[in-house]
Amino acid sequence: MTALLITVFAPLTGALILPLVRSLRLAGWLNLGFCATSLAGSVWLALQIMDAGELTGNGFHIDAFNIYLVVLTAFVGLTTAIFSRPYMTHICREGRVSARRMRLYHSMFQGFMFTMLLALTTNNLGVLWVAVEGATLATVLLVSLYRTPESVEAAWKYFILCGVGIALALFGTVLVYFAAQQALTDSSEGLRWTTLYAEAGRLHPMVMAIAFVFLLVGYGTKVGLVPLHHWLPDAHSEGPTPISALLSGLLLNVALYAVVRFKMLVDGALAATDKAAIAGHLMMGFGLLSFLVAGLFLYRQRDIKRMFGYSSIEHMGLMTFAFGLGGPLATFAGLLHMLVHSLTKSAIFITVGHATHIAGTQSIDHIRGLIRTQPAVGWGLLLGVVAIAGFPPFGIFTSEFLLLMATMQRWPWLTMILVLGLVMAFAGLFRHLHPMVYGKIPEGQQPVTANMLPVMLHLGLVFCLGIAIPAFLARWLDQATFLISGSHLL
């Protein structure tokens, strides 16, 4: 359990210590150090899980499903901290953020990491809800960091919409607890996920079906599913760029993880009824709607961070559809897509942060000729968009191809709708990309000091995953696929 405690509680320690550090330089390095400690603990924990298969105790549960998300969260947290240190120093020197608010930023950065890791590792559905709510509160303070009217409005919208959503998720959790009270002899086990999963067949099917509706709407708000998505583009466009990378690359995954965990319970409860697929059908419907609507909205965006916010909605819809479709192939595709999307989208937001500094604005119409102004940033944005659009040989092409194959096997008539959505998203992204990368350089656009190491690392990993998935990662994903769908793919 030592590795687990290091992984989860290193960020909490950072959240408590960093408000006391007055030196901006030292705070940036400490922020990076706490993230590195958490990543080291997560790798140690992953090695233990490879040997033991799962780890349960002291209110935590680690298995093949969440361990790779824990490592991914810690890894992206570290690379974002590497980018954040010089980026936020530059923001502070521009006068957009005071030294006092920088202490708040570093503290909430670690608090955000802590709540996400806690949500992924807890074995208690009530603590899961508390952790996701904690992530909401930390994000509100981060989105409103610049204290402009627009950022405060975005933070308020985020707080209201996600607050309503998380309240619905709480009601769904209460219904699950009610169903557990009717089925379990020990009422104290009513929120323990491992107990509920083992006894899922005894839970009242109607109560669990109703609970899942509230849970999907509630946690789906955090996922960014249409029509519950309106907070997400605003939060991305108005918050600091490092937080956009964490929101899109990590928080959306955590919310979807919660939905899938509850789906596993509902599938077990409804297995012997004629409504056994209701949870999957709901996820397919919300996922497909989100995927198509976000693809259409990509065309009309004028803010570069809002555009990639809608891209995140599109891909989260695709993942939700994959998990709703079910079966080993679709589930494996969904798990792989969570991984490669997180790496790619966080790399894109890091690149976008540098691009907005070069242009001095987030307006797409004023970001031009990046490949000539600063080739590293221009190539980073070009390769990032090529990867997120699903071009081979990047990993997103692999996950989307697997999902299309699974759809052709089980719902053939939906395949063309998915292809149409992918084409719309591709056209929307490249309509804006070409002038930003190759357009005429506007007056006053100057190179900046850019840290492209996280971008190269992320896109390099996504490229390698498109060529070949390492054996140990394939085993993790296959074991997680078995936990979720009940069948192995490999």
Secondary structure as GFF3:
##gff-version 3
##sequence-region A 1 490
A	DSSP	alpha_helix	2	17	.	.	.	ID=ss1
A	DSSP	three_ten_helix	18	20	.	.	.	ID=ss2
A	DSSP	alpha_helix	24	52	.	.	.	ID=ss3
A	DSSP	beta_strand	55	57	.	.	.	ID=ss4
A	DSSP	beta_strand	60	62	.	.	.	ID=ss5
A	DSSP	alpha_helix	64	93	.	.	.	ID=ss6
A	DSSP	alpha_helix	99	121	.	.	.	ID=ss7
A	DSSP	alpha_helix	125	143	.	.	.	ID=ss8
A	DSSP	alpha_helix	149	183	.	.	.	ID=ss9
A	DSSP	three_ten_helix	187	189	.	.	.	ID=ss10
A	DSSP	alpha_helix	193	198	.	.	.	ID=ss11
A	DSSP	three_ten_helix	200	202	.	.	.	ID=ss12
A	DSSP	alpha_helix	205	223	.	.	.	ID=ss13
A	DSSP	alpha_helix	231	238	.	.	.	ID=ss14
A	DSSP	alpha_helix	241	246	.	.	.	ID=ss15
A	DSSP	pi_helix	247	251	.	.	.	ID=ss16
A	DSSP	alpha_helix	252	270	.	.	.	ID=ss17
A	DSSP	alpha_helix	278	297	.	.	.	ID=ss18
A	DSSP	three_ten_helix	298	300	.	.	.	ID=ss19
A	DSSP	alpha_helix	304	325	.	.	.	ID=ss20
A	DSSP	alpha_helix	327	359	.	.	.	ID=ss21
A	DSSP	three_ten_helix	364	366	.	.	.	ID=ss22
A	DSSP	alpha_helix	370	373	.	.	.	ID=ss23
A	DSSP	alpha_helix	375	388	.	.	.	ID=ss24
A	DSSP	alpha_helix	395	410	.	.	.	ID=ss25
A	DSSP	three_ten_helix	412	414	.	.	.	ID=ss26
A	DSSP	alpha_helix	415	438	.	.	.	ID=ss27
A	DSSP	alpha_helix	453	467	.	.	.	ID=ss28
A	DSSP	alpha_helix	471	485	.	.	.	ID=ss29
###
